[in-house]
Amino acid sequence: MPGRLEAPLRKSGLSLFDYLVLSHISEAPDRSIRMSELAVLANGSLSRLSNVVKRFEQRGWVVRHPDPDNGRYTIASLTDSGFGVVEAAAPVHLRAVRQYALDPLTAEDRQALTRIAAKLRVSIPPP
């Protein structure tokens, strides 16, 4: 399924990982997040994330800076331009998720998925 979800995003010039990175930053308070936390959320290694964020910096979508609370950490912040990229790609991603992951489900499947998601949400501590 990742291939199916990724194909529509490719038209936007993004991989699924690219989109996940940008969208997680966009959802963080002040559109800023520690790189280590972002790697966990996007399900990628810190080195892979660093390479992607470097490319985003070159495009003017993200800026990195030391965490003011603890200089050992690096913060990734989404620029207005980067937020525009997420806003443009989000409907494309949502349509693909609906088409390939949700629409094929029956009403009974959706109810089961809702129950499972509720259990997982309760059992997974926030980052």
Buried (B, 14 or more C-beta within 10 A) or exposed (E): EEEEBBEBBEEBEBBBBBBBBBBBBBEBEEBBBBBBBBBEBBEBEEEBBBEBBEEBBEEEBBBBEEBEEEEEEBBBBBBEEBBEBBEEBBEBBEEBBEEBEEEEEEEEEEEEEEEEEEEEEEEEEEE
